[in-house]
């Protein structure tokens, strides 16, 4: 059963992606204590109204914590004209004020700091 102890993740904070190159876009995660999150991306500066879930640049999903391990589930819209969503499950680890998320089966890792 998934651990519901959210002390390893700060649900009051915004986590910002650490850029890996000069042209990398900005990305933010906000986690909630009910196991949901929102992901804001392609923003120059984070604004409080970016947390509005009706914005086009916001993705929603669920996460599970088991100790310091995090599992994130998200659905991405497919390219037009196909009207369906593709499921993506990401795995990572919470380390202090950082979350490291594995993309592409662990070949690419991104770090998010609060």
C-alpha positions in Angstrom: 0.0 0.0 0.0 1.2 3.5 -0.8 2.6 5.6 2.0 0.4 8.6 2.8 3.1 10.3 4.9 3.7 13.5 3.0 6.5 14.7 5.3 9.1 13.8 2.6 7.5 16.2 0.2 6.5 19.8 0.9 2.9 20.2 -0.3 3.1 23.9 0.5 6.0 24.5 -1.9 6.4 25.0 -5.6 9.2 22.8 -7.1 11.1 24.3 -10.0 13.0 22.4 -12.6 16.7 23.0 -12.7 17.7 23.9 -16.3 20.0 21.5 -18.0 21.0 23.9 -20.9 20.5 27.5 -22.0 17.4 26.9 -24.1 15.6 24.7 -21.6 12.1 25.9 -20.6 11.0 26.5 -17.1 8.8 23.9 -15.4 7.1 23.7 -12.0 5.4 21.1 -9.9 2.9 21.7 -7.1 1.9 18.7 -5.0 -1.2 18.4 -2.9 -1.8 16.3 0.2 -4.6 14.4 -1.5 -2.2 12.7 -3.9 -2.7 15.0 -6.8 -0.4 17.5 -8.5 -0.2 20.0 -11.2 2.7 20.6 -13.6 3.1 24.1 -15.0 5.6 24.5 -17.9 6.9 27.0 -20.5 6.6 30.0 -18.2 9.1 32.8 -17.9 8.3 33.5 -14.3 6.0 31.6 -12.0 2.8 33.6 -11.1 0.3 32.6 -8.4 -2.5 32.3 -11.0 -0.4 29.6 -12.8 -2.0 27.3 -10.2 -5.4 27.7 -12.0 -6.1 24.2 -13.4 -8.0 25.6 -16.4 -4.9 27.1 -18.0 -3.5 25.5 -21.2 0.0 25.1 -19.8 -1.1 23.1 -16.8 -1.1 19.3 -16.6 -2.8 17.4 -13.9 -2.1 14.0 -12.4 -1.7 11.8 -9.4 1.3 10.7 -7.4 2.2 8.0 -4.8 4.9 8.2 -2.2 6.5 5.1 -0.7 9.2 6.3 1.6 11.4 8.6 -0.4 10.3 7.1 -3.8 7.7 8.9 -5.9 5.6 7.6 -8.7 3.8 10.1 -10.9 1.0 9.4 -13.3 0.0 11.8 -16.1 -2.1 11.8 -19.3 -0.9 13.6 -22.4 -3.2 14.5 -25.3 -2.4 12.7 -28.5 -1.7 14.6 -31.7 -4.7 15.7 -33.8 -6.9 14.3 -35.3 -6.7 11.4 -32.8 -8.7 12.3 -29.8 -7.3 10.2 -27.0 -4.8 10.6 -24.2 -1.6 8.6 -23.6 -0.7 7.5 -20.1 2.8 8.3 -18.8 4.1 6.9 -15.5 7.3 8.5 -14.2 9.4 7.4 -11.2 11.7 9.4 -9.0 13.2 10.0 -5.6 12.7 12.8 -3.0 16.1 14.0 -1.6 15.8 16.8 0.9 14.6 19.9 -1.0 14.9 18.2 -4.4 12.9 15.7 -6.4 14.7 13.8 -9.1 12.4 12.4 -11.8 13.4 9.8 -14.4 12.2 10.4 -17.9 12.6 7.9 -20.8 13.1 4.9 -18.5 15.9 6.5 -16.5 18.1 7.7 -19.4 17.1 11.4 -18.7 16.8 12.7 -15.2 15.5 16.1 -14.2 15.9 17.7 -10.8 13.2 20.0 -9.3 14.0 22.1 -6.2 11.7 24.0 -3.9 
